[in-house]
Amino acid sequence: MWTKNRSLMLSRILTIAAAAAAVVLVFFIPRFAEWYDEISVGHGIIDGDIKLPLTVTLCCTTGLFLAVLTALHILLGGISRNEVFTDRNTLCLRIISWCCILAGAAFFIFGLWRFIFMAAGALAVFFGLIMRVLKNVFAAAVELKDENDYTV
């Protein structure tokens, strides 16, 4: 039977697996950049070799991805302890939102070499904005919970 605890455990396991995969794949970024340069047919405002800009973009976004996964793991840990509306969870959501916005900015900048990455950047920024709204909802819920806890 599928329960809340099993769902949380699966989410935490998948978060750890994604982080492990990202750590392993970071070593293949230069190779991936070479491969993408060979098969890529798109254009951007800046024309020329894309290996270095793609490598820098992917390294930066991998770091942001690992920060998101760390915050998500902490958030899921708090939820598994029934600590849902806390300042720590609000901070985790804030970190996730800013990392998404920064990753979107990095992809948007790489979009100067390949326009398709501007779409990826826009999607990441949009997801970051959704996470900001969720963070604001959590912050309001924390405030209401604190008021309720102090009311006798």
C-alpha positions in Angstrom: 0.0 0.0 0.0 1.3 3.4 -0.9 1.5 5.8 2.0 2.7 9.3 2.8 5.9 8.0 4.4 6.7 5.8 1.4 6.1 8.7 -1.0 8.4 10.9 1.1 11.1 8.2 1.2 10.9 7.7 -2.6 11.2 11.5 -3.1 14.3 11.6 -0.9 15.9 8.6 -2.6 15.3 10.1 -6.0 16.7 13.4 -4.8 19.9 11.6 -3.6 20.1 9.7 -6.9 19.8 12.8 -9.0 22.5 14.5 -6.9 24.8 11.5 -7.4 24.1 11.5 -11.2 24.9 15.2 -11.4 28.2 14.7 -9.6 29.1 11.9 -12.0 27.9 13.7 -15.1 29.8 16.9 -14.3 33.0 15.1 -15.3 31.6 14.6 -18.8 30.6 18.2 -19.4 33.6 19.1 -21.7 32.9 15.9 -23.7 29.2 16.8 -24.0 30.1 20.3 -25.1 32.3 19.0 -27.9 29.6 16.6 -29.0 26.9 19.3 -29.0 29.2 21.7 -30.9 29.5 19.0 -33.6 25.8 18.2 -34.0 24.4 21.7 -33.3 22.8 23.4 -36.3 21.2 26.4 -34.6 22.5 29.9 -34.5 22.5 32.8 -32.1 23.6 36.4 -32.0 27.2 35.3 -31.3 28.5 32.9 -33.9 31.5 30.6 -33.4 32.8 28.0 -31.1 30.3 27.2 -28.3 32.4 24.6 -26.3 33.7 27.1 -23.7 30.4 29.0 -23.2 28.4 25.7 -23.0 30.9 24.2 -20.5 30.8 27.3 -18.3 27.0 27.3 -18.5 26.6 23.7 -17.6 29.1 23.8 -14.8 27.3 26.8 -13.2 23.9 25.3 -13.6 25.1 22.0 -12.2 26.2 23.8 -9.1 22.8 25.4 -8.9 21.1 22.1 -9.5 23.0 20.5 -6.6 22.0 23.5 -4.3 18.4 22.9 -5.3 18.6 19.2 -4.6 20.2 19.9 -1.2 17.5 22.3 -0.3 14.9 19.9 -1.5 16.4 17.1 0.6 16.3 19.3 3.7 12.7 20.3 2.9 11.6 16.7 2.5 13.3 15.8 5.7 11.4 18.5 7.6 8.1 17.3 6.0 8.9 13.7 7.0 9.2 15.0 10.6 5.8 16.7 10.3 7.6 20.1 10.4 5.9 21.6 7.4 5.3 25.3 8.0 8.7 26.3 9.4 11.2 29.1 8.7 13.7 26.5 7.5 11.3 25.1 4.9 10.6 28.7 3.8 14.3 29.2 3.4 14.6 26.0 1.4 11.9 27.3 -1.0 13.7 30.6 -1.3 16.9 28.9 -2.2 15.2 26.8 -4.8 13.5 29.8 -6.3 16.7 31.8 -6.6 18.7 28.9 -8.0 16.0 28.4 -10.7 16.1 32.1 -11.6 19.9 32.1 -11.7 20.0 29.0 -13.9 17.5 30.6 -16.2 19.7 33.7 -16.4 22.7 31.4 -17.3 20.7 29.6 -20.0 19.4 32.9 -21.3 23.0 34.2 -21.6 24.0 31.0 -23.4 21.1 31.6 -25.7 23.2 34.3 -27.3 25.1 31.4 -28.9 22.1 29.1 -29.5 18.6 30.7 -29.4 16.9 27.5 -28.2 18.5 27.9 -24.8 16.7 31.2 -24.3 13.5 29.1 -24.2 15.1 26.9 -21.5 16.1 30.0 -19.6 12.6 31.4 -19.8 11.1 28.2 -18.5 13.6 28.1 -15.6 12.9 31.7 -14.6 9.1 31.0 -14.8 9.6 27.9 -12.5 11.6 30.1 -10.2 8.8 32.6 -10.1 6.3 29.9 -9.2 8.6 28.8 -6.4 8.7 32.4 -5.2 4.9 32.4 -4.9 5.0 29.1 -3.1 7.6 30.5 -0.8 5.4 33.5 0.0 2.5 31.2 0.7 4.7 29.2 3.1 5.9 32.3 4.8 2.3 33.5 5.4 1.5 30.0 6.7 4.4 30.2 9.1 3.3 33.5 10.3 -0.2 32.3 10.9 1.1 29.2 12.6 3.3 31.3 14.9 0.3 33.5 15.8 -1.8 30.5 16.5 0.9 28.9 18.7 1.2 32.0 20.8 -2.6 32.4 21.3 -3.8 30.6 24.3 
